């Protein structure tokens, strides 16, 4: 998947926007909603944080950290035990990248890959 496909996926599936060719992105389906313009969460940290803000209410925890090789991001849910002996189960969506925004987008795309199967 190339960068434009990733951006399109994040904008439409996570943010709920639609593409207005020549103008950018529009929130929702109403013609009265403002057009956002160009949006690139892979390169712009403010745009990547919009993805985090949209997703974090659906998860028990969010983690973003720097590693020796770049950045790591994780969205995590704690799930109820399946068996009596289970102490804790989690659902995790991890992403890595050279930049924080790449790691955020990578984790969000992995979430979409699992949830859209």
C-alpha positions in Angstrom: 0.0 0.0 0.0 1.5 3.4 -1.0 1.3 6.5 1.1 -1.7 8.0 -0.7 -3.7 4.8 -0.2 -2.8 4.9 3.5 -3.9 8.5 3.8 -7.1 7.7 2.0 -7.8 4.7 4.3 -7.1 6.7 7.5 -9.2 9.7 6.3 -12.2 7.7 5.2 -12.3 4.8 7.7 -10.9 6.4 10.8 -11.8 10.1 10.4 -15.1 9.5 8.5 -14.2 12.1 5.8 -14.9 12.1 2.1 -12.5 13.3 -0.6 -13.5 16.4 -2.6 -11.1 16.3 -5.6 -9.2 19.5 -6.0 -10.1 20.8 -2.6 -9.2 18.3 0.1 -11.2 16.5 2.7 -14.7 17.2 4.0 -16.0 16.1 7.4 -19.2 14.0 6.9 -21.6 14.0 4.0 -23.2 17.5 4.4 -22.3 20.1 1.8 -22.3 22.6 4.8 -19.3 21.0 6.5 -16.1 22.8 5.9 -13.4 21.4 3.6 -10.2 20.7 5.5 -7.8 20.9 2.6 -4.8 18.7 2.2 -4.2 16.2 5.1 -1.1 14.0 5.6 -0.9 12.2 9.0 2.2 10.3 7.7 4.2 13.5 7.7 2.3 16.0 9.8 2.3 15.2 13.6 -0.8 17.5 14.1 -2.7 15.4 11.6 -1.5 12.2 13.2 -2.7 13.4 16.6 -6.2 13.8 15.0 -6.1 10.1 14.3 -5.1 9.4 17.9 -7.9 11.7 19.3 -10.4 9.9 17.1 -9.3 6.4 18.2 -8.3 6.8 21.8 -11.8 6.8 23.2 -12.2 3.3 21.9 -9.2 1.9 23.7 -8.2 1.4 27.3 -4.7 2.6 26.7 -2.6 4.4 24.2 1.2 4.4 24.2 3.7 6.3 22.0 7.4 6.0 22.7 10.8 6.4 21.1 13.0 3.4 20.5 16.6 3.1 19.3 15.3 2.5 15.8 12.5 5.1 15.7 9.1 5.2 17.2 6.6 2.7 18.6 2.8 3.1 19.0 0.2 0.9 20.6 -3.6 1.0 21.1 -4.7 -1.6 23.6 -7.9 -3.0 25.1 -8.2 -5.2 28.1 -10.6 -8.0 27.4 -12.6 -10.2 29.8 -11.1 -13.6 30.6 -12.2 -16.5 28.4 -11.4 -19.1 31.1 -11.4 -19.0 34.9 -7.6 -19.3 35.0 -7.1 -16.4 32.7 -5.8 -13.4 34.6 -5.7 -10.8 31.8 -6.2 -10.8 28.0 -5.4 -7.9 25.8 -6.1 -6.8 22.2 -3.2 -4.8 20.9 -2.6 -2.9 17.7 1.1 -2.0 17.3 2.9 0.2 14.9 6.5 1.3 14.3 8.0 4.0 12.2 11.0 6.3 11.7 8.8 9.2 13.1 6.0 9.3 15.7 3.4 10.0 13.0 4.5 7.0 11.0 4.2 4.8 14.0 0.7 6.2 14.8 -0.5 5.6 11.3 1.0 2.1 11.2 -0.9 1.1 14.4 -4.1 2.7 13.1 -3.8 0.8 9.7 -3.2 -2.5 11.6 -6.4 -1.8 13.5 -8.3 -1.3 10.3 -6.8 -4.5 8.8 -8.1 -6.6 11.7 -11.4 -4.9 12.2 -12.3 -4.9 8.5 -11.6 -8.6 7.9 
